[in-house]
Amino acid sequence: MNKFFRAIIAGWGAKKLGGGCLSTIIIFIVIYTLLGKCNQDTKAAPAQHKPIAPVEVHR
């Protein structure tokens, strides 16, 4: 996820969930970090395709 959109989503979530100044900052950091972790999982696991061996058919 783009860092700009990650910050926008985290800011919106922190505004909705935060009660005061400190809790809003903490919630922003938590959401921003979690969105970054979700993004790493998709990049870190490359698809490992094994070639399929042809099957010989005996008649």
mmCIF file of the N, C-alpha and C atoms, coordinates in Angstrom:
data_MODEL
# 
_entry.id   MODEL 
# 
loop_
_atom_site.group_PDB 
_atom_site.id 
_atom_site.type_symbol 
_atom_site.label_atom_id 
_atom_site.label_alt_id 
_atom_site.label_comp_id 
_atom_site.label_asym_id 
_atom_site.label_entity_id 
_atom_site.label_seq_id 
_atom_site.pdbx_PDB_ins_code 
_atom_site.Cartn_x 
_atom_site.Cartn_y 
_atom_site.Cartn_z 
_atom_site.occupancy 
_atom_site.B_iso_or_equiv 
_atom_site.pdbx_formal_charge 
_atom_site.auth_seq_id 
_atom_site.auth_comp_id 
_atom_site.auth_asym_id 
_atom_site.auth_atom_id 
_atom_site.pdbx_PDB_model_num 
ATOM 1   N N  . MET A 1 1  ? 0.850   -1.174  0.000   1.00 0.00 ? 1  MET A N  1 
ATOM 2   C CA . MET A 1 1  ? 0.000   0.000   0.000   1.00 0.00 ? 1  MET A CA 1 
ATOM 3   C C  . MET A 1 1  ? 0.893   1.234   0.000   1.00 0.00 ? 1  MET A C  1 
ATOM 4   N N  . ASN A 1 2  ? 0.485   2.217   -0.741  1.00 0.00 ? 2  ASN A N  1 
ATOM 5   C CA . ASN A 1 2  ? 1.212   3.467   -0.823  1.00 0.00 ? 2  ASN A CA 1 
ATOM 6   C C  . ASN A 1 2  ? 1.258   4.128   0.560   1.00 0.00 ? 2  ASN A C  1 
ATOM 7   N N  . LYS A 1 3  ? 2.401   4.711   0.916   1.00 0.00 ? 3  LYS A N  1 
ATOM 8   C CA . LYS A 1 3  ? 2.536   5.321   2.242   1.00 0.00 ? 3  LYS A CA 1 
ATOM 9   C C  . LYS A 1 3  ? 1.573   6.482   2.437   1.00 0.00 ? 3  LYS A C  1 
ATOM 10  N N  . PHE A 1 4  ? 1.270   7.203   1.366   1.00 0.00 ? 4  PHE A N  1 
ATOM 11  C CA . PHE A 1 4  ? 0.333   8.328   1.469   1.00 0.00 ? 4  PHE A CA 1 
ATOM 12  C C  . PHE A 1 4  ? -1.059  7.833   1.859   1.00 0.00 ? 4  PHE A C  1 
ATOM 13  N N  . PHE A 1 5  ? -1.554  6.809   1.166   1.00 0.00 ? 5  PHE A N  1 
ATOM 14  C CA . PHE A 1 5  ? -2.877  6.273   1.468   1.00 0.00 ? 5  PHE A CA 1 
ATOM 15  C C  . PHE A 1 5  ? -2.899  5.582   2.823   1.00 0.00 ? 5  PHE A C  1 
ATOM 16  N N  . ARG A 1 6  ? -1.782  4.978   3.181   1.00 0.00 ? 6  ARG A N  1 
ATOM 17  C CA . ARG A 1 6  ? -1.666  4.351   4.495   1.00 0.00 ? 6  ARG A CA 1 
ATOM 18  C C  . ARG A 1 6  ? -1.812  5.400   5.593   1.00 0.00 ? 6  ARG A C  1 
ATOM 19  N N  . ALA A 1 7  ? -1.188  6.561   5.401   1.00 0.00 ? 7  ALA A N  1 
ATOM 20  C CA . ALA A 1 7  ? -1.282  7.641   6.386   1.00 0.00 ? 7  ALA A CA 1 
ATOM 21  C C  . ALA A 1 7  ? -2.688  8.229   6.425   1.00 0.00 ? 7  ALA A C  1 
ATOM 22  N N  . ILE A 1 8  ? -3.334  8.344   5.259   1.00 0.00 ? 8  ILE A N  1 
ATOM 23  C CA . ILE A 1 8  ? -4.700  8.883   5.216   1.00 0.00 ? 8  ILE A CA 1 
ATOM 24  C C  . ILE A 1 8  ? -5.661  7.956   5.956   1.00 0.00 ? 8  ILE A C  1 
ATOM 25  N N  . ILE A 1 9  ? -5.561  6.657   5.696   1.00 0.00 ? 9  ILE A N  1 
ATOM 26  C CA . ILE A 1 9  ? -6.444  5.691   6.352   1.00 0.00 ? 9  ILE A CA 1 
ATOM 27  C C  . ILE A 1 9  ? -6.181  5.652   7.855   1.00 0.00 ? 9  ILE A C  1 
ATOM 28  N N  . ALA A 1 10 ? -4.906  5.678   8.235   1.00 0.00 ? 10 ALA A N  1 
ATOM 29  C CA . ALA A 1 10 ? -4.565  5.653   9.661   1.00 0.00 ? 10 ALA A CA 1 
ATOM 30  C C  . ALA A 1 10 ? -5.038  6.928   10.349  1.00 0.00 ? 10 ALA A C  1 
ATOM 31  N N  . GLY A 1 11 ? -4.926  8.058   9.687   1.00 0.00 ? 11 GLY A N  1 
ATOM 32  C CA . GLY A 1 11 ? -5.388  9.316   10.269  1.00 0.00 ? 11 GLY A CA 1 
ATOM 33  C C  . GLY A 1 11 ? -6.892  9.352   10.454  1.00 0.00 ? 11 GLY A C  1 
ATOM 34  N N  . TRP A 1 12 ? -7.614  8.841   9.457   1.00 0.00 ? 12 TRP A N  1 
ATOM 35  C CA . TRP A 1 12 ? -9.076  8.801   9.550   1.00 0.00 ? 12 TRP A CA 1 
ATOM 36  C C  . TRP A 1 12 ? -9.512  7.864   10.687  1.00 0.00 ? 12 TRP A C  1 
ATOM 37  N N  . GLY A 1 13 ? -8.858  6.687   10.773  1.00 0.00 ? 13 GLY A N  1 
ATOM 38  C CA . GLY A 1 13 ? -9.193  5.740   11.835  1.00 0.00 ? 13 GLY A CA 1 
ATOM 39  C C  . GLY A 1 13 ? -8.853  6.284   13.213  1.00 0.00 ? 13 GLY A C  1 
ATOM 40  N N  . ALA A 1 14 ? -7.726  6.977   13.323  1.00 0.00 ? 14 ALA A N  1 
ATOM 41  C CA . ALA A 1 14 ? -7.331  7.546   14.612  1.00 0.00 ? 14 ALA A CA 1 
ATOM 42  C C  . ALA A 1 14 ? -8.291  8.660   15.026  1.00 0.00 ? 14 ALA A C  1 
ATOM 43  N N  . LYS A 1 15 ? -8.773  9.424   14.050  1.00 0.00 ? 15 LYS A N  1 
ATOM 44  C CA . LYS A 1 15 ? -9.722  10.494  14.366  1.00 0.00 ? 15 LYS A CA 1 
ATOM 45  C C  . LYS A 1 15 ? -11.044 9.914   14.875  1.00 0.00 ? 15 LYS A C  1 
ATOM 46  N N  . LYS A 1 16 ? -11.472 8.812   14.257  1.00 0.00 ? 16 LYS A N  1 
ATOM 47  C CA . LYS A 1 16 ? -12.737 8.196   14.659  1.00 0.00 ? 16 LYS A CA 1 
ATOM 48  C C  . LYS A 1 16 ? -12.629 7.474   15.999  1.00 0.00 ? 16 LYS A C  1 
ATOM 49  N N  . LEU A 1 17 ? -11.486 6.809   16.244  1.00 0.00 ? 17 LEU A N  1 
ATOM 50  C CA . LEU A 1 17 ? -11.355 5.986   17.446  1.00 0.00 ? 17 LEU A CA 1 
ATOM 51  C C  . LEU A 1 17 ? -10.732 6.712   18.632  1.00 0.00 ? 17 LEU A C  1 
ATOM 52  N N  . GLY A 1 18 ? -9.937  7.735   18.371  1.00 0.00 ? 18 GLY A N  1 
ATOM 53  C CA . GLY A 1 18 ? -9.215  8.418   19.442  1.00 0.00 ? 18 GLY A CA 1 
ATOM 54  C C  . GLY A 1 18 ? -10.107 9.333   20.246  1.00 0.00 ? 18 GLY A C  1 
ATOM 55  N N  . GLY A 1 19 ? -9.828  9.401   21.530  1.00 0.00 ? 19 GLY A N  1 
ATOM 56  C CA . GLY A 1 19 ? -10.616 10.270  22.395  1.00 0.00 ? 19 GLY A CA 1 
ATOM 57  C C  . GLY A 1 19 ? -9.899  11.578  22.678  1.00 0.00 ? 19 GLY A C  1 
ATOM 58  N N  . GLY A 1 20 ? -8.627  11.488  23.002  1.00 0.00 ? 20 GLY A N  1 
ATOM 59  C CA . GLY A 1 20 ? -7.845  12.678  23.316  1.00 0.00 ? 20 GLY A CA 1 
ATOM 60  C C  . GLY A 1 20 ? -6.631  12.764  22.409  1.00 0.00 ? 20 GLY A C  1 
ATOM 61  N N  . CYS A 1 21 ? -5.754  13.643  22.735  1.00 0.00 ? 21 CYS A N  1 
ATOM 62  C CA . CYS A 1 21 ? -4.578  13.882  21.900  1.00 0.00 ? 21 CYS A CA 1 
ATOM 63  C C  . CYS A 1 21 ? -3.623  12.680  21.907  1.00 0.00 ? 21 CYS A C  1 
ATOM 64  N N  . LEU A 1 22 ? -3.288  12.206  23.089  1.00 0.00 ? 22 LEU A N  1 
ATOM 65  C CA . LEU A 1 22 ? -2.321  11.110  23.194  1.00 0.00 ? 22 LEU A CA 1 
ATOM 66  C C  . LEU A 1 22 ? -2.879  9.804   22.641  1.00 0.00 ? 22 LEU A C  1 
ATOM 67  N N  . SER A 1 23 ? -4.137  9.516   22.927  1.00 0.00 ? 23 SER A N  1 
ATOM 68  C CA . SER A 1 23 ? -4.721  8.272   22.424  1.00 0.00 ? 23 SER A CA 1 
ATOM 69  C C  . SER A 1 23 ? -4.854  8.298   20.899  1.00 0.00 ? 23 SER A C  1 
ATOM 70  N N  . THR A 1 24 ? -5.120  9.471   20.326  1.00 0.00 ? 24 THR A N  1 
ATOM 71  C CA . THR A 1 24 ? -5.209  9.584   18.871  1.00 0.00 ? 24 THR A CA 1 
ATOM 72  C C  . THR A 1 24 ? -3.855  9.311   18.227  1.00 0.00 ? 24 THR A C  1 
ATOM 73  N N  . ILE A 1 25 ? -2.795  9.820   18.814  1.00 0.00 ? 25 ILE A N  1 
ATOM 74  C CA . ILE A 1 25 ? -1.445  9.585   18.277  1.00 0.00 ? 25 ILE A CA 1 
ATOM 75  C C  . ILE A 1 25 ? -1.087  8.111   18.376  1.00 0.00 ? 25 ILE A C  1 
ATOM 76  N N  . ILE A 1 26 ? -1.403  7.492   19.499  1.00 0.00 ? 26 ILE A N  1 
ATOM 77  C CA . ILE A 1 26 ? -1.083  6.077   19.684  1.00 0.00 ? 26 ILE A CA 1 
ATOM 78  C C  . ILE A 1 26 ? -1.880  5.214   18.709  1.00 0.00 ? 26 ILE A C  1 
ATOM 79  N N  . ILE A 1 27 ? -3.158  5.518   18.550  1.00 0.00 ? 27 ILE A N  1 
ATOM 80  C CA . ILE A 1 27 ? -3.991  4.752   17.614  1.00 0.00 ? 27 ILE A CA 1 
ATOM 81  C C  . ILE A 1 27 ? -3.506  4.939   16.186  1.00 0.00 ? 27 ILE A C  1 
ATOM 82  N N  . PHE A 1 28 ? -3.082  6.157   15.828  1.00 0.00 ? 28 PHE A N  1 
ATOM 83  C CA . PHE A 1 28 ? -2.533  6.395   14.495  1.00 0.00 ? 28 PHE A CA 1 
ATOM 84  C C  . PHE A 1 28 ? -1.308  5.517   14.250  1.00 0.00 ? 28 PHE A C  1 
ATOM 85  N N  . ILE A 1 29 ? -0.415  5.464   15.213  1.00 0.00 ? 29 ILE A N  1 
ATOM 86  C CA . ILE A 1 29 ? 0.810   4.662   15.063  1.00 0.00 ? 29 ILE A CA 1 
ATOM 87  C C  . ILE A 1 29 ? 0.464   3.174   14.932  1.00 0.00 ? 29 ILE A C  1 
ATOM 88  N N  . VAL A 1 30 ? -0.487  2.713   15.730  1.00 0.00 ? 30 VAL A N  1 
ATOM 89  C CA . VAL A 1 30 ? -0.881  1.302   15.680  1.00 0.00 ? 30 VAL A CA 1 
ATOM 90  C C  . VAL A 1 30 ? -1.492  0.956   14.322  1.00 0.00 ? 30 VAL A C  1 
ATOM 91  N N  . ILE A 1 31 ? -2.422  1.774   13.851  1.00 0.00 ? 31 ILE A N  1 
ATOM 92  C CA . ILE A 1 31 ? -3.070  1.498   12.560  1.00 0.00 ? 31 ILE A CA 1 
ATOM 93  C C  . ILE A 1 31 ? -2.064  1.584   11.429  1.00 0.00 ? 31 ILE A C  1 
ATOM 94  N N  . TYR A 1 32 ? -1.194  2.595   11.462  1.00 0.00 ? 32 TYR A N  1 
ATOM 95  C CA . TYR A 1 32 ? -0.180  2.768   10.415  1.00 0.00 ? 32 TYR A CA 1 
ATOM 96  C C  . TYR A 1 32 ? 0.756   1.560   10.367  1.00 0.00 ? 32 TYR A C  1 
ATOM 97  N N  . THR A 1 33 ? 1.145   1.068   11.542  1.00 0.00 ? 33 THR A N  1 
ATOM 98  C CA . THR A 1 33 ? 2.028   -0.093  11.603  1.00 0.00 ? 33 THR A CA 1 
ATOM 99  C C  . THR A 1 33 ? 1.324   -1.351  11.104  1.00 0.00 ? 33 THR A C  1 
ATOM 100 N N  . LEU A 1 34 ? 0.075   -1.543  11.515  1.00 0.00 ? 34 LEU A N  1 
ATOM 101 C CA . LEU A 1 34 ? -0.666  -2.726  11.078  1.00 0.00 ? 34 LEU A CA 1 
ATOM 102 C C  . LEU A 1 34 ? -0.897  -2.729  9.574   1.00 0.00 ? 34 LEU A C  1 
ATOM 103 N N  . LEU A 1 35 ? -1.179  -1.575  9.003   1.00 0.00 ? 35 LEU A N  1 
ATOM 104 C CA . LEU A 1 35 ? -1.346  -1.505  7.548   1.00 0.00 ? 35 LEU A CA 1 
ATOM 105 C C  . LEU A 1 35 ? -0.036  -1.811  6.841   1.00 0.00 ? 35 LEU A C  1 
ATOM 106 N N  . GLY A 1 36 ? 1.076   -1.434  7.434   1.00 0.00 ? 36 GLY A N  1 
ATOM 107 C CA . GLY A 1 36 ? 2.385   -1.759  6.864   1.00 0.00 ? 36 GLY A CA 1 
ATOM 108 C C  . GLY A 1 36 ? 2.689   -3.242  6.952   1.00 0.00 ? 36 GLY A C  1 
ATOM 109 N N  . LYS A 1 37 ? 2.277   -3.872  8.043   1.00 0.00 ? 37 LYS A N  1 
ATOM 110 C CA . LYS A 1 37 ? 2.501   -5.315  8.206   1.00 0.00 ? 37 LYS A CA 1 
ATOM 111 C C  . LYS A 1 37 ? 1.671   -6.109  7.207   1.00 0.00 ? 37 LYS A C  1 
ATOM 112 N N  . CYS A 1 38 ? 0.447   -5.681  6.979   1.00 0.00 ? 38 CYS A N  1 
ATOM 113 C CA . CYS A 1 38 ? -0.404  -6.376  6.011   1.00 0.00 ? 38 CYS A CA 1 
ATOM 114 C C  . CYS A 1 38 ? 0.187   -6.300  4.615   1.00 0.00 ? 38 CYS A C  1 
ATOM 115 N N  . ASN A 1 39 ? 0.810   -5.197  4.305   1.00 0.00 ? 39 ASN A N  1 
ATOM 116 C CA . ASN A 1 39 ? 1.407   -5.020  2.992   1.00 0.00 ? 39 ASN A CA 1 
ATOM 117 C C  . ASN A 1 39 ? 2.645   -5.884  2.827   1.00 0.00 ? 39 ASN A C  1 
ATOM 118 N N  . GLN A 1 40 ? 3.410   -6.103  3.882   1.00 0.00 ? 40 GLN A N  1 
ATOM 119 C CA . GLN A 1 40 ? 4.637   -6.903  3.796   1.00 0.00 ? 40 GLN A CA 1 
ATOM 120 C C  . GLN A 1 40 ? 4.339   -8.359  3.514   1.00 0.00 ? 40 GLN A C  1 
ATOM 121 N N  . ASP A 1 41 ? 3.221   -8.874  4.006   1.00 0.00 ? 41 ASP A N  1 
ATOM 122 C CA . ASP A 1 41 ? 2.890   -10.277 3.794   1.00 0.00 ? 41 ASP A CA 1 
ATOM 123 C C  . ASP A 1 41 ? 2.689   -10.602 2.325   1.00 0.00 ? 41 ASP A C  1 
ATOM 124 N N  . THR A 1 42 ? 2.104   -9.693  1.575   1.00 0.00 ? 42 THR A N  1 
ATOM 125 C CA . THR A 1 42 ? 1.853   -9.972  0.170   1.00 0.00 ? 42 THR A CA 1 
ATOM 126 C C  . THR A 1 42 ? 3.131   -9.902  -0.646  1.00 0.00 ? 42 THR A C  1 
ATOM 127 N N  . LYS A 1 43 ? 4.072   -9.062  -0.257  1.00 0.00 ? 43 LYS A N  1 
ATOM 128 C CA . LYS A 1 43 ? 5.322   -8.948  -0.994  1.00 0.00 ? 43 LYS A CA 1 
ATOM 129 C C  . LYS A 1 43 ? 6.320   -10.017 -0.580  1.00 0.00 ? 43 LYS A C  1 
ATOM 130 N N  . ALA A 1 44 ? 6.264   -10.468 0.673   1.00 0.00 ? 44 ALA A N  1 
ATOM 131 C CA . ALA A 1 44 ? 7.265   -11.381 1.196   1.00 0.00 ? 44 ALA A CA 1 
ATOM 132 C C  . ALA A 1 44 ? 7.047   -12.824 0.753   1.00 0.00 ? 44 ALA A C  1 
ATOM 133 N N  . ALA A 1 45 ? 5.865   -13.154 0.302   1.00 0.00 ? 45 ALA A N  1 
ATOM 134 C CA . ALA A 1 45 ? 5.570   -14.537 -0.066  1.00 0.00 ? 45 ALA A CA 1 
ATOM 135 C C  . ALA A 1 45 ? 5.432   -14.657 -1.594  1.00 0.00 ? 45 ALA A C  1 
ATOM 136 N N  . PRO A 1 46 ? 6.568   -14.812 -2.291  1.00 0.00 ? 46 PRO A N  1 
ATOM 137 C CA . PRO A 1 46 ? 6.454   -14.962 -3.740  1.00 0.00 ? 46 PRO A CA 1 
ATOM 138 C C  . PRO A 1 46 ? 5.862   -16.325 -4.090  1.00 0.00 ? 46 PRO A C  1 
ATOM 139 N N  . ALA A 1 47 ? 5.184   -16.355 -5.183  1.00 0.00 ? 47 ALA A N  1 
ATOM 140 C CA . ALA A 1 47 ? 4.556   -17.610 -5.620  1.00 0.00 ? 47 ALA A CA 1 
ATOM 141 C C  . ALA A 1 47 ? 5.643   -18.586 -6.061  1.00 0.00 ? 47 ALA A C  1 
ATOM 142 N N  . GLN A 1 48 ? 5.589   -19.777 -5.532  1.00 0.00 ? 48 GLN A N  1 
ATOM 143 C CA . GLN A 1 48 ? 6.564   -20.796 -5.882  1.00 0.00 ? 48 GLN A CA 1 
ATOM 144 C C  . GLN A 1 48 ? 5.868   -21.837 -6.740  1.00 0.00 ? 48 GLN A C  1 
ATOM 145 N N  . HIS A 1 49 ? 6.058   -21.706 -8.023  1.00 0.00 ? 49 HIS A N  1 
ATOM 146 C CA . HIS A 1 49 ? 5.434   -22.632 -8.955  1.00 0.00 ? 49 HIS A CA 1 
ATOM 147 C C  . HIS A 1 49 ? 6.450   -23.696 -9.351  1.00 0.00 ? 49 HIS A C  1 
ATOM 148 N N  . LYS A 1 50 ? 6.057   -24.934 -9.166  1.00 0.00 ? 50 LYS A N  1 
ATOM 149 C CA . LYS A 1 50 ? 6.911   -26.032 -9.585  1.00 0.00 ? 50 LYS A CA 1 
ATOM 150 C C  . LYS A 1 50 ? 6.403   -26.522 -10.933 1.00 0.00 ? 50 LYS A C  1 
ATOM 151 N N  . PRO A 1 51 ? 7.318   -26.756 -11.860 1.00 0.00 ? 51 PRO A N  1 
ATOM 152 C CA . PRO A 1 51 ? 6.858   -27.258 -13.151 1.00 0.00 ? 51 PRO A CA 1 
ATOM 153 C C  . PRO A 1 51 ? 6.270   -28.659 -13.005 1.00 0.00 ? 51 PRO A C  1 
ATOM 154 N N  . ILE A 1 52 ? 5.202   -28.890 -13.704 1.00 0.00 ? 52 ILE A N  1 
ATOM 155 C CA . ILE A 1 52 ? 4.530   -30.179 -13.636 1.00 0.00 ? 52 ILE A CA 1 
ATOM 156 C C  . ILE A 1 52 ? 5.134   -31.080 -14.700 1.00 0.00 ? 52 ILE A C  1 
ATOM 157 N N  . ALA A 1 53 ? 5.595   -32.243 -14.274 1.00 0.00 ? 53 ALA A N  1 
ATOM 158 C CA . ALA A 1 53 ? 6.204   -33.188 -15.207 1.00 0.00 ? 53 ALA A CA 1 
ATOM 159 C C  . ALA A 1 53 ? 5.113   -33.833 -16.056 1.00 0.00 ? 53 ALA A C  1 
ATOM 160 N N  . PRO A 1 54 ? 5.377   -34.013 -17.348 1.00 0.00 ? 54 PRO A N  1 
ATOM 161 C CA . PRO A 1 54 ? 4.379   -34.653 -18.197 1.00 0.00 ? 54 PRO A CA 1 
ATOM 162 C C  . PRO A 1 54 ? 4.165   -36.108 -17.774 1.00 0.00 ? 54 PRO A C  1 
ATOM 163 N N  . VAL A 1 55 ? 2.942   -36.549 -17.869 1.00 0.00 ? 55 VAL A N  1 
ATOM 164 C CA . VAL A 1 55 ? 2.592   -37.901 -17.486 1.00 0.00 ? 55 VAL A CA 1 
ATOM 165 C C  . VAL A 1 55 ? 2.607   -38.774 -18.737 1.00 0.00 ? 55 VAL A C  1 
ATOM 166 N N  . GLU A 1 56 ? 3.326   -39.880 -18.646 1.00 0.00 ? 56 GLU A N  1 
ATOM 167 C CA . GLU A 1 56 ? 3.386   -40.790 -19.789 1.00 0.00 ? 56 GLU A CA 1 
ATOM 168 C C  . GLU A 1 56 ? 2.202   -41.749 -19.737 1.00 0.00 ? 56 GLU A C  1 
ATOM 169 N N  . VAL A 1 57 ? 1.555   -41.899 -20.867 1.00 0.00 ? 57 VAL A N  1 
ATOM 170 C CA . VAL A 1 57 ? 0.398   -42.789 -20.946 1.00 0.00 ? 57 VAL A CA 1 
ATOM 171 C C  . VAL A 1 57 ? 0.834   -44.004 -21.756 1.00 0.00 ? 57 VAL A C  1 
ATOM 172 N N  . HIS A 1 58 ? 0.730   -45.203 -21.172 1.00 0.00 ? 58 HIS A N  1 
ATOM 173 C CA . HIS A 1 58 ? 1.083   -46.452 -21.856 1.00 0.00 ? 58 HIS A CA 1 
ATOM 174 C C  . HIS A 1 58 ? -0.191  -47.141 -22.300 1.00 0.00 ? 58 HIS A C  1 
ATOM 175 N N  . ARG A 1 59 ? -0.226  -47.505 -23.592 1.00 0.00 ? 59 ARG A N  1 
ATOM 176 C CA . ARG A 1 59 ? -1.400  -48.219 -24.107 1.00 0.00 ? 59 ARG A CA 1 
ATOM 177 C C  . ARG A 1 59 ? -1.049  -49.627 -24.447 1.00 0.00 ? 59 ARG A C  1 
# 
